[in-house]
Amino acid sequence: MIGLERYELGHARGASEDHSRIIRRSYAAADYVRFTRQAFDTWAEVAEESGEELVTITGGLDLFPRDPIDEPESFLEAMREERVEHELLDATELVARWPAWRVSDEVVAIYQHDAGIVAASRANAVHRRLALARGAELVPETPVDRISPDGDGFTLETATRTYRCGSLVIAADAWMNEVLAPLGVRLPLRILQEQVAYFDAADPASFDPATFPVWIWHSDPHMYGLPSFGHPGPKVAIHGGGPEVTPETRTFRPDPGYAAVVERFIHEHLPGAVGPPIEVRTCLYTLTPDQDFVLDLVPGTSNASLALGTAHGFKFASAIGRALVDLALDGASEWRLPGFAADRPSLTQ
Protein backbone atom coordinates (compact mmCIF):
# COMPACT_ATOMS: atom_id res chain seq x y z
CA MET A 1 0.00 0.00 0.00
CA ILE A 2 1.20 3.51 -0.83
CA GLY A 3 -0.25 6.64 0.78
CA LEU A 4 0.29 9.95 -1.00
CA GLU A 5 0.02 13.12 1.12
CA ARG A 6 -0.09 16.58 -0.40
CA TYR A 7 1.86 18.19 2.46
CA GLU A 8 4.14 17.02 5.25
CA LEU A 9 2.82 14.22 7.45
CA GLY A 10 0.91 15.64 10.39
CA HIS A 11 0.36 19.05 8.78
CA ALA A 12 -2.15 21.52 10.23
CA ARG A 13 -3.67 22.82 6.98
CA GLY A 14 -6.78 20.62 7.06
CA ALA A 15 -9.23 19.48 9.71
CA SER A 16 -7.71 16.63 11.68
CA GLU A 17 -4.77 17.97 13.70
CA ASP A 18 -5.23 19.20 17.28
CA HIS A 19 -4.95 17.88 20.81
CA SER A 20 -8.55 16.66 20.96
CA ARG A 21 -11.78 15.79 19.18
CA ILE A 22 -15.16 14.80 20.61
CA ILE A 23 -16.33 11.20 20.39
CA ARG A 24 -19.95 10.48 21.32
CA ARG A 25 -22.90 8.13 20.89
CA SER A 26 -25.49 10.93 20.63
CA TYR A 27 -26.79 11.71 17.14
CA ALA A 28 -30.17 12.63 15.71
CA ALA A 29 -30.15 9.69 13.26
CA ALA A 30 -29.97 5.99 14.09
CA ASP A 31 -27.45 5.25 11.30
CA TYR A 32 -24.91 7.55 12.95
CA VAL A 33 -25.62 6.18 16.43
CA ARG A 34 -25.08 2.66 15.10
CA PHE A 35 -21.86 3.75 13.37
CA THR A 36 -20.54 5.16 16.66
CA ARG A 37 -20.49 1.63 18.06
CA GLN A 38 -18.16 0.66 15.22
CA ALA A 39 -16.10 3.78 15.91
CA PHE A 40 -15.51 2.87 19.55
CA ASP A 41 -14.73 -0.74 18.60
CA THR A 42 -12.13 0.23 16.00
CA TRP A 43 -10.45 2.76 18.31
CA ALA A 44 -10.19 -0.06 20.86
CA GLU A 45 -8.49 -2.24 18.23
CA VAL A 46 -6.03 0.56 17.45
CA ALA A 47 -5.29 0.94 21.16
CA GLU A 48 -4.69 -2.78 21.58
CA GLU A 49 -2.34 -3.02 18.59
CA SER A 50 -0.44 0.19 19.35
CA GLY A 51 -0.36 0.00 23.13
CA GLU A 52 -1.66 3.59 23.29
CA GLU A 53 -5.01 4.57 24.77
CA LEU A 54 -6.38 7.25 22.48
CA VAL A 55 -9.92 7.66 23.87
CA THR A 56 -10.62 9.30 27.24
CA ILE A 57 -14.17 8.86 28.52
CA THR A 58 -15.60 12.03 30.07
CA GLY A 59 -19.31 11.66 29.39
CA GLY A 60 -21.08 14.00 27.02
CA LEU A 61 -23.83 16.63 27.16
CA ASP A 62 -26.14 17.80 24.40
CA LEU A 63 -27.74 21.03 25.60
CA PHE A 64 -30.95 22.37 24.07
CA PRO A 65 -32.07 25.91 24.92
CA ARG A 66 -35.48 27.27 23.93
CA ASP A 67 -35.89 27.24 20.12
CA PRO A 68 -32.87 24.98 19.49
CA ILE A 69 -31.31 24.34 16.10
CA ASP A 70 -31.83 20.60 16.64
CA GLU A 71 -34.74 18.93 18.42
CA PRO A 72 -33.84 16.79 21.46
CA GLU A 73 -36.52 14.24 20.61
CA SER A 74 -34.64 13.21 17.46
CA PHE A 75 -31.56 12.41 19.55
CA LEU A 76 -33.63 10.56 22.13
CA GLU A 77 -35.42 8.47 19.49
CA ALA A 78 -32.18 7.52 17.72
CA MET A 79 -30.45 6.51 20.95
CA ARG A 80 -33.49 4.56 22.14
CA GLU A 81 -33.61 2.73 18.80
CA GLU A 82 -29.96 1.72 19.20
CA ARG A 83 -30.30 1.03 22.95
CA VAL A 84 -27.74 3.62 24.00
CA GLU A 85 -28.03 4.48 27.67
CA HIS A 86 -28.72 8.15 28.33
CA GLU A 87 -30.39 10.55 30.73
CA LEU A 88 -32.65 13.53 30.12
CA LEU A 89 -31.88 16.35 32.56
CA ASP A 90 -33.62 19.62 33.27
CA ALA A 91 -31.68 22.81 34.02
CA THR A 92 -31.72 22.28 37.77
CA GLU A 93 -30.34 18.75 37.47
CA LEU A 94 -27.71 19.91 34.97
CA VAL A 95 -26.34 22.65 37.22
CA ALA A 96 -26.48 20.44 40.32
CA ARG A 97 -24.19 17.89 38.63
CA TRP A 98 -21.92 20.37 36.81
CA PRO A 99 -21.97 23.67 38.73
CA ALA A 100 -19.78 25.33 36.08
CA TRP A 101 -22.90 25.76 33.91
CA ARG A 102 -25.14 28.83 34.03
CA VAL A 103 -28.34 28.22 32.05
CA SER A 104 -31.95 29.37 31.99
CA ASP A 105 -34.79 27.17 33.20
CA GLU A 106 -35.83 26.34 29.61
CA VAL A 107 -32.65 24.39 28.91
CA VAL A 108 -32.83 20.60 28.77
CA ALA A 109 -29.80 18.34 28.40
CA ILE A 110 -29.15 14.78 27.30
CA TYR A 111 -26.29 13.13 29.15
CA GLN A 112 -24.60 10.14 27.54
CA HIS A 113 -21.91 8.35 29.55
CA ASP A 114 -20.00 6.79 26.65
CA ALA A 115 -18.64 10.02 25.24
CA GLY A 116 -15.31 11.71 25.55
CA ILE A 117 -12.14 12.76 23.78
CA VAL A 118 -10.00 11.28 21.03
CA ALA A 119 -6.38 12.48 21.19
CA ALA A 120 -6.47 13.66 17.58
CA SER A 121 -2.87 14.43 16.57
CA ARG A 122 -1.58 11.51 18.61
CA ALA A 123 -4.15 9.22 16.98
CA ASN A 124 -3.03 10.34 13.52
CA ALA A 125 0.57 9.56 14.43
CA VAL A 126 -0.44 6.13 15.71
CA HIS A 127 -2.34 5.36 12.50
CA ARG A 128 0.75 6.25 10.49
CA ARG A 129 2.99 4.15 12.72
CA LEU A 130 0.72 1.12 12.43
CA ALA A 131 0.47 1.51 8.65
CA LEU A 132 4.26 1.59 8.34
CA ALA A 133 4.58 -1.45 10.58
CA ARG A 134 2.23 -3.33 8.24
CA GLY A 135 4.38 -2.52 5.24
CA ALA A 136 2.81 0.67 3.92
CA GLU A 137 4.83 3.39 2.24
CA LEU A 138 3.81 6.94 3.13
CA VAL A 139 4.96 9.62 0.72
CA PRO A 140 4.71 13.21 1.99
CA GLU A 141 4.74 16.48 0.01
CA THR A 142 3.43 14.72 -3.09
CA PRO A 143 0.26 16.27 -4.54
CA VAL A 144 -1.63 14.10 -7.01
CA ASP A 145 -1.91 16.09 -10.23
CA ARG A 146 -4.18 13.72 -12.11
CA ILE A 147 -6.02 10.41 -11.65
CA SER A 148 -6.85 8.44 -14.80
CA PRO A 149 -8.59 5.09 -15.25
CA ASP A 150 -6.04 2.57 -16.48
CA GLY A 151 -7.38 -0.84 -17.43
CA ASP A 152 -8.83 -2.36 -14.26
CA GLY A 153 -7.06 0.20 -12.06
CA PHE A 154 -5.84 3.77 -12.00
CA THR A 155 -2.81 5.86 -12.85
CA LEU A 156 -1.86 8.66 -10.45
CA GLU A 157 0.43 11.35 -11.82
CA THR A 158 2.59 13.48 -9.52
CA ALA A 159 5.35 15.97 -10.24
CA THR A 160 8.05 13.37 -9.65
CA ARG A 161 6.55 9.98 -10.41
CA THR A 162 3.59 8.12 -11.88
CA TYR A 163 1.92 5.44 -9.75
CA ARG A 164 -0.42 2.66 -10.86
CA CYS A 165 -2.82 0.94 -8.49
CA GLY A 166 -5.51 -1.69 -8.71
CA SER A 167 -7.66 -0.03 -6.02
CA LEU A 168 -7.83 3.56 -4.83
CA VAL A 169 -8.91 5.38 -1.67
CA ILE A 170 -9.49 9.16 -1.78
CA ALA A 171 -9.70 11.10 1.49
CA ALA A 172 -8.79 14.61 0.34
CA ASP A 173 -11.22 16.73 2.41
CA ALA A 174 -10.96 20.40 1.31
CA TRP A 175 -9.03 19.31 -1.81
CA MET A 176 -11.60 16.63 -2.74
CA ASN A 177 -13.01 18.30 -5.86
CA GLU A 178 -9.54 19.05 -7.17
CA VAL A 179 -8.61 15.38 -6.87
CA LEU A 180 -11.91 14.13 -8.32
CA ALA A 181 -11.99 16.52 -11.28
CA PRO A 182 -10.12 14.24 -13.74
CA LEU A 183 -12.69 11.52 -12.95
CA GLY A 184 -15.53 13.83 -13.95
CA VAL A 185 -16.96 14.10 -10.44
CA ARG A 186 -17.69 17.31 -8.52
CA LEU A 187 -19.45 17.59 -5.17
CA PRO A 188 -21.29 20.73 -3.97
CA LEU A 189 -18.98 21.53 -1.08
CA ARG A 190 -18.52 24.61 1.09
CA ILE A 191 -15.23 25.19 2.89
CA LEU A 192 -15.21 27.29 6.06
CA GLN A 193 -12.30 28.56 8.13
CA GLU A 194 -13.03 27.75 11.76
CA GLN A 195 -11.05 28.28 14.94
CA VAL A 196 -10.85 26.77 18.41
CA ALA A 197 -9.56 28.41 21.58
CA TYR A 198 -8.07 26.97 24.76
CA PHE A 199 -8.66 29.22 27.77
CA ASP A 200 -6.61 29.86 30.89
CA ALA A 201 -9.75 29.35 32.96
CA ALA A 202 -10.47 31.32 36.11
CA ASP A 203 -11.62 28.05 37.70
CA PRO A 204 -9.50 25.32 36.09
CA ALA A 205 -10.55 22.62 38.56
CA SER A 206 -14.09 22.74 37.16
CA PHE A 207 -12.86 21.57 33.77
CA ASP A 208 -10.94 18.46 34.75
CA PRO A 209 -11.79 15.66 32.26
CA ALA A 210 -12.34 13.33 35.22
CA THR A 211 -15.38 15.37 36.25
CA PHE A 212 -16.45 17.65 33.37
CA PRO A 213 -17.94 16.26 30.13
CA VAL A 214 -17.58 17.20 26.50
CA TRP A 215 -20.60 19.20 25.34
CA ILE A 216 -22.55 20.58 22.38
CA TRP A 217 -24.87 23.60 22.57
CA HIS A 218 -27.66 23.15 20.01
CA SER A 219 -28.63 26.75 19.39
CA ASP A 220 -27.45 29.85 17.58
CA PRO A 221 -24.50 30.15 17.92
CA HIS A 222 -23.98 26.41 17.63
CA MET A 223 -21.17 25.81 20.14
CA TYR A 224 -19.13 22.92 21.47
CA GLY A 225 -16.43 22.41 24.04
CA LEU A 226 -14.14 19.96 25.79
CA PRO A 227 -12.59 19.84 29.24
CA SER A 228 -8.88 20.48 29.74
CA PHE A 229 -6.90 18.12 27.52
CA GLY A 230 -3.57 18.92 25.91
CA HIS A 231 -3.65 22.33 27.59
CA PRO A 232 -4.38 23.29 31.22
CA GLY A 233 -7.71 24.84 30.22
CA PRO A 234 -10.95 24.02 28.39
CA LYS A 235 -11.44 24.19 24.63
CA VAL A 236 -14.45 26.07 23.19
CA ALA A 237 -15.48 26.82 19.60
CA ILE A 238 -18.36 27.65 17.30
CA HIS A 239 -19.59 24.84 15.06
CA GLY A 240 -19.74 26.34 11.57
CA GLY A 241 -19.24 29.98 12.47
CA GLY A 242 -16.38 30.91 10.18
CA PRO A 243 -16.14 32.56 6.74
CA GLU A 244 -16.23 30.65 3.47
CA VAL A 245 -12.74 30.17 2.00
CA THR A 246 -10.73 27.94 -0.29
CA PRO A 247 -7.59 26.01 0.67
CA GLU A 248 -5.64 28.75 -1.10
CA THR A 249 -7.37 31.76 0.49
CA ARG A 250 -7.64 30.48 4.05
CA THR A 251 -5.35 32.08 6.61
CA PHE A 252 -3.97 30.93 9.94
CA ARG A 253 -4.84 34.22 11.61
CA PRO A 254 -7.48 34.09 14.37
CA ASP A 255 -10.62 36.12 13.70
CA PRO A 256 -11.34 38.65 16.52
CA GLY A 257 -15.07 38.68 15.72
CA TYR A 258 -15.26 34.91 16.00
CA ALA A 259 -13.33 35.06 19.27
CA ALA A 260 -15.75 37.66 20.65
CA VAL A 261 -18.73 35.34 20.07
CA VAL A 262 -16.98 32.52 21.94
CA GLU A 263 -16.00 34.79 24.80
CA ARG A 264 -19.57 36.13 25.15
CA PHE A 265 -20.84 32.57 25.34
CA ILE A 266 -18.46 31.49 28.10
CA HIS A 267 -19.08 34.69 30.08
CA GLU A 268 -22.80 33.90 29.99
CA HIS A 269 -22.83 30.12 30.37
CA LEU A 270 -19.40 28.95 31.64
CA PRO A 271 -18.00 31.86 33.67
CA GLY A 272 -15.39 29.64 35.28
CA ALA A 273 -13.82 29.19 31.83
CA VAL A 274 -13.23 32.91 31.41
CA GLY A 275 -9.58 33.80 31.01
CA PRO A 276 -7.02 34.75 28.38
CA PRO A 277 -6.58 32.34 25.49
CA ILE A 278 -3.73 29.87 25.92
CA GLU A 279 -3.82 28.97 22.23
CA VAL A 280 -6.07 29.67 19.23
CA ARG A 281 -5.96 27.29 16.26
CA THR A 282 -7.60 27.55 12.84
CA CYS A 283 -8.86 24.62 10.77
CA LEU A 284 -11.05 23.92 7.73
CA TYR A 285 -14.59 22.58 7.62
CA THR A 286 -15.52 20.90 4.33
CA LEU A 287 -19.29 20.62 4.28
CA THR A 288 -21.86 18.88 2.11
CA PRO A 289 -25.24 20.68 1.80
CA ASP A 290 -26.88 18.29 4.29
CA GLN A 291 -23.71 18.00 6.42
CA ASP A 292 -23.93 14.21 6.18
CA PHE A 293 -20.95 12.00 5.39
CA VAL A 294 -19.86 10.87 1.99
CA LEU A 295 -18.68 7.27 2.29
CA ASP A 296 -19.04 5.49 -1.00
CA LEU A 297 -17.49 4.38 -4.25
CA VAL A 298 -16.50 7.18 -6.59
CA PRO A 299 -19.42 7.39 -9.02
CA GLY A 300 -18.71 5.37 -12.13
CA THR A 301 -16.11 3.13 -10.46
CA SER A 302 -16.13 -0.19 -8.65
CA ASN A 303 -12.71 -0.02 -6.98
CA ALA A 304 -12.18 3.61 -5.93
CA SER A 305 -13.66 4.80 -2.63
CA LEU A 306 -13.98 8.25 -1.13
CA ALA A 307 -14.91 9.77 2.21
CA LEU A 308 -15.78 13.18 3.64
CA GLY A 309 -16.42 13.61 7.36
CA THR A 310 -18.14 17.03 6.98
CA ALA A 311 -16.74 18.49 10.19
CA HIS A 312 -17.84 15.68 12.51
CA GLY A 313 -15.92 12.71 11.16
CA PHE A 314 -12.80 12.42 13.27
CA LYS A 315 -14.48 10.26 15.91
CA PHE A 316 -15.13 7.72 13.13
CA ALA A 317 -11.62 7.87 11.61
CA SER A 318 -10.64 4.27 12.25
CA ALA A 319 -14.05 2.95 11.23
CA ILE A 320 -14.15 5.07 8.08
CA GLY A 321 -10.68 3.82 7.14
CA ARG A 322 -11.84 0.23 7.36
CA ALA A 323 -14.96 0.99 5.31
CA LEU A 324 -12.90 2.74 2.63
CA VAL A 325 -10.62 -0.26 2.24
CA ASP A 326 -13.59 -2.64 2.04
CA LEU A 327 -15.18 -0.49 -0.66
CA ALA A 328 -11.98 -0.14 -2.68
CA LEU A 329 -11.08 -3.83 -2.53
CA ASP A 330 -14.52 -5.50 -2.49
CA GLY A 331 -16.85 -2.82 -3.81
CA ALA A 332 -19.02 -3.18 -0.71
CA SER A 333 -19.22 -2.19 2.95
CA GLU A 334 -21.92 -2.43 5.58
CA TRP A 335 -21.51 1.35 5.93
CA ARG A 336 -22.29 2.06 2.29
CA LEU A 337 -25.62 3.58 3.26
CA PRO A 338 -28.06 5.65 1.17
CA GLY A 339 -27.54 8.64 3.47
CA PHE A 340 -23.77 8.52 2.85
CA ALA A 341 -23.98 8.00 -0.93
CA ALA A 342 -21.91 10.17 -3.26
CA ASP A 343 -24.85 10.42 -5.69
CA ARG A 344 -27.67 11.14 -3.23
CA PRO A 345 -30.11 13.87 -4.27
CA SER A 346 -28.66 16.55 -1.99
CA LEU A 347 -25.33 16.17 -3.83
CA THR A 348 -26.66 15.90 -7.37
CA GLN A 349 -29.68 18.20 -7.66
C-alpha positions in Angstrom: 0.0 0.0 0.0 1.2 3.5 -0.8 -0.2 6.6 0.8 0.3 9.9 -1.0 0.0 13.1 1.1 -0.1 16.6 -0.4 1.9 18.2 2.5 4.1 17.0 5.3 2.8 14.2 7.4 0.9 15.6 10.4 0.4 19.0 8.8 -2.1 21.5 10.2 -3.7 22.8 7.0 -6.8 20.6 7.1 -9.2 19.5 9.7 -7.7 16.6 11.7 -4.8 18.0 13.7 -5.2 19.2 17.3 -5.0 17.9 20.8 -8.5 16.7 21.0 -11.8 15.8 19.2 -15.2 14.8 20.6 -16.3 11.2 20.4 -20.0 10.5 21.3 -22.9 8.1 20.9 -25.5 10.9 20.6 -26.8 11.7 17.1 -30.2 12.6 15.7 -30.2 9.7 13.3 -30.0 6.0 14.1 -27.4 5.2 11.3 -24.9 7.5 12.9 -25.6 6.2 16.4 -25.1 2.7 15.1 -21.9 3.8 13.4 -20.5 5.2 16.7 -20.5 1.6 18.1 -18.2 0.7 15.2 -16.1 3.8 15.9 -15.5 2.9 19.5 -14.7 -0.7 18.6 -12.1 0.2 16.0 -10.4 2.8 18.3 -10.2 -0.1 20.9 -8.5 -2.2 18.2 -6.0 0.6 17.4 -5.3 0.9 21.2 -4.7 -2.8 21.6 -2.3 -3.0 18.6 -0.4 0.2 19.4 -0.4 0.0 23.1 -1.7 3.6 23.3 -5.0 4.6 24.8 -6.4 7.2 22.5 -9.9 7.7 23.9 -10.6 9.3 27.2 -14.2 8.9 28.5 -15.6 12.0 30.1 -19.3 11.7 29.4 -21.1 14.0 27.0 -23.8 16.6 27.2 -26.1 17.8 24.4 -27.7 21.0 25.6 -31.0 22.4 24.1 -32.1 25.9 24.9 -35.5 27.3 23.9 -35.9 27.2 20.1 -32.9 25.0 19.5 -31.3 24.3 16.1 -31.8 20.6 16.6 -34.7 18.9 18.4 -33.8 16.8 21.5 -36.5 14.2 20.6 -34.6 13.2 17.5 -31.6 12.4 19.5 -33.6 10.6 22.1 -35.4 8.5 19.5 -32.2 7.5 17.7 -30.4 6.5 20.9 -33.5 4.6 22.1 -33.6 2.7 18.8 -30.0 1.7 19.2 -30.3 1.0 22.9 -27.7 3.6 24.0 -28.0 4.5 27.7 -28.7 8.2 28.3 -30.4 10.5 30.7 -32.6 13.5 30.1 -31.9 16.3 32.6 -33.6 19.6 33.3 -31.7 22.8 34.0 -31.7 22.3 37.8 -30.3 18.8 37.5 -27.7 19.9 35.0 -26.3 22.6 37.2 -26.5 20.4 40.3 -24.2 17.9 38.6 -21.9 20.4 36.8 -22.0 23.7 38.7 -19.8 25.3 36.1 -22.9 25.8 33.9 -25.1 28.8 34.0 -28.3 28.2 32.0 -31.9 29.4 32.0 -34.8 27.2 33.2 -35.8 26.3 29.6 -32.6 24.4 28.9 -32.8 20.6 28.8 -29.8 18.3 28.4 -29.1 14.8 27.3 -26.3 13.1 29.2 -24.6 10.1 27.5 -21.9 8.4 29.6 -20.0 6.8 26.6 -18.6 10.0 25.2 -15.3 11.7 25.6 -12.1 12.8 23.8 -10.0 11.3 21.0 -6.4 12.5 21.2 -6.5 13.7 17.6 -2.9 14.4 16.6 -1.6 11.5 18.6 -4.1 9.2 17.0 -3.0 10.3 13.5 0.6 9.6 14.4 -0.4 6.1 15.7 -2.3 5.4 12.5 0.7 6.2 10.5 3.0 4.2 12.7 0.7 1.1 12.4 0.5 1.5 8.7 4.3 1.6 8.3 4.6 -1.5 10.6 2.2 -3.3 8.2 4.4 -2.5 5.2 2.8 0.7 3.9 4.8 3.4 2.2 3.8 6.9 3.1 5.0 9.6 0.7 4.7 13.2 2.0 4.7 16.5 0.0 3.4 14.7 -3.1 0.3 16.3 -4.5 -1.6 14.1 -7.0 -1.9 16.1 -10.2 -4.2 13.7 -12.1 -6.0 10.4 -11.6 -6.8 8.4 -14.8 -8.6 5.1 -15.3 -6.0 2.6 -16.5 -7.4 -0.8 -17.4 -8.8 -2.4 -14.3 -7.1 0.2 -12.1 -5.8 3.8 -12.0 -2.8 5.9 -12.9 -1.9 8.7 -10.4 0.4 11.3 -11.8 2.6 13.5 -9.5 5.3 16.0 -10.2 8.0 13.4 -9.7 6.6 10.0 -10.4 3.6 8.1 -11.9 1.9 5.4 -9.8 -0.4 2.7 -10.9 -2.8 0.9 -8.5 -5.5 -1.7 -8.7 -7.7 0.0 -6.0 -7.8 3.6 -4.8 -8.9 5.4 -1.7 -9.5 9.2 -1.8 -9.7 11.1 1.5 -8.8 14.6 0.3 -11.2 16.7 2.4 -11.0 20.4 1.3 -9.0 19.3 -1.8 -11.6 16.6 -2.7 -13.0 18.3 -5.9 -9.5 19.1 -7.2 -8.6 15.4 -6.9 -11.9 14.1 -8.3 -12.0 16.5 -11.3 -10.1 14.2 -13.7 -12.7 11.5 -12.9 -15.5 13.8 -13.9 -17.0 14.1 -10.4 -17.7 17.3 -8.5 -19.5 17.6 -5.2 -21.3 20.7 -4.0 -19.0 21.5 -1.1 -18.5 24.6 1.1 -15.2 25.2 2.9 -15.2 27.3 6.1 -12.3 28.6 8.1 -13.0 27.7 11.8 -11.1 28.3 14.9 -10.8 26.8 18.4 -9.6 28.4 21.6 -8.1 27.0 24.8 -8.7 29.2 27.8 -6.6 29.9 30.9 -9.7 29.4 33.0 -10.5 31.3 36.1 -11.6 28.0 37.7 -9.5 25.3 36.1 -10.6 22.6 38.6 -14.1 22.7 37.2 -12.9 21.6 33.8 -10.9 18.5 34.8 -11.8 15.7 32.3 -12.3 13.3 35.2 -15.4 15.4 36.2 -16.4 17.6 33.4 -17.9 16.3 30.1 -17.6 17.2 26.5 -20.6 19.2 25.3 -22.6 20.6 22.4 -24.9 23.6 22.6 -27.7 23.1 20.0 -28.6 26.8 19.4 -27.4 29.9 17.6 -24.5 30.2 17.9 -24.0 26.4 17.6 -21.2 25.8 20.1 -19.1 22.9 21.5 -16.4 22.4 24.0 -14.1 20.0 25.8 -12.6 19.8 29.2 -8.9 20.5 29.7 -6.9 18.1 27.5 -3.6 18.9 25.9 -3.6 22.3 27.6 -4.4 23.3 31.2 -7.7 24.8 30.2 -10.9 24.0 28.4 -11.4 24.2 24.6 -14.4 26.1 23.2 -15.5 26.8 19.6 -18.4 27.6 17.3 -19.6 24.8 15.1 -19.7 26.3 11.6 -19.2 30.0 12.5 -16.4 30.9 10.2 -16.1 32.6 6.7 -16.2 30.7 3.5 -12.7 30.2 2.0 -10.7 27.9 -0.3 -7.6 26.0 0.7 -5.6 28.7 -1.1 -7.4 31.8 0.5 -7.6 30.5 4.0 -5.4 32.1 6.6 -4.0 30.9 9.9 -4.8 34.2 11.6 -7.5 34.1 14.4 -10.6 36.1 13.7 -11.3 38.7 16.5 -15.1 38.7 15.7 -15.3 34.9 16.0 -13.3 35.1 19.3 -15.7 37.7 20.6 -18.7 35.3 20.1 -17.0 32.5 21.9 -16.0 34.8 24.8 -19.6 36.1 25.2 -20.8 32.6 25.3 -18.5 31.5 28.1 -19.1 34.7 30.1 -22.8 33.9 30.0 -22.8 30.1 30.4 -19.4 29.0 31.6 -18.0 31.9 33.7 -15.4 29.6 35.3 -13.8 29.2 31.8 -13.2 32.9 31.4 -9.6 33.8 31.0 -7.0 34.8 28.4 -6.6 32.3 25.5 -3.7 29.9 25.9 -3.8 29.0 22.2 -6.1 29.7 19.2 -6.0 27.3 16.3 -7.6 27.5 12.8 -8.9 24.6 10.8 -11.0 23.9 7.7 -14.6 22.6 7.6 -15.5 20.9 4.3 -19.3 20.6 4.3 -21.9 18.9 2.1 -25.2 20.7 1.8 -26.9 18.3 4.3 -23.7 18.0 6.4 -23.9 14.2 6.2 -20.9 12.0 5.4 -19.9 10.9 2.0 -18.7 7.3 2.3 -19.0 5.5 -1.0 -17.5 4.4 -4.3 -16.5 7.2 -6.6 -19.4 7.4 -9.0 -18.7 5.4 -12.1 -16.1 3.1 -10.5 -16.1 -0.2 -8.6 -12.7 0.0 -7.0 -12.2 3.6 -5.9 -13.7 4.8 -2.6 -14.0 8.3 -1.1 -14.9 9.8 2.2 -15.8 13.2 3.6 -16.4 13.6 7.4 -18.1 17.0 7.0 -16.7 18.5 10.2 -17.8 15.7 12.5 -15.9 12.7 11.2 -12.8 12.4 13.3 -14.5 10.3 15.9 -15.1 7.7 13.1 -11.6 7.9 11.6 -10.6 4.3 12.3 -14.1 2.9 11.2 -14.2 5.1 8.1 -10.7 3.8 7.1 -11.8 0.2 7.4 -15.0 1.0 5.3 -12.9 2.7 2.6 -10.6 -0.3 2.2 -13.6 -2.6 2.0 -15.2 -0.5 -0.7 -12.0 -0.1 -2.7 -11.1 -3.8 -2.5 -14.5 -5.5 -2.5 -16.9 -2.8 -3.8 -19.0 -3.2 -0.7 -19.2 -2.2 3.0 -21.9 -2.4 5.6 -21.5 1.3 5.9 -22.3 2.1 2.3 -25.6 3.6 3.3 -28.1 5.7 1.2 -27.5 8.6 3.5 -23.8 8.5 2.8 -24.0 8.0 -0.9 -21.9 10.2 -3.3 -24.8 10.4 -5.7 -27.7 11.1 -3.2 -30.1 13.9 -4.3 -28.7 16.5 -2.0 -25.3 16.2 -3.8 -26.7 15.9 -7.4 -29.7 18.2 -7.7 
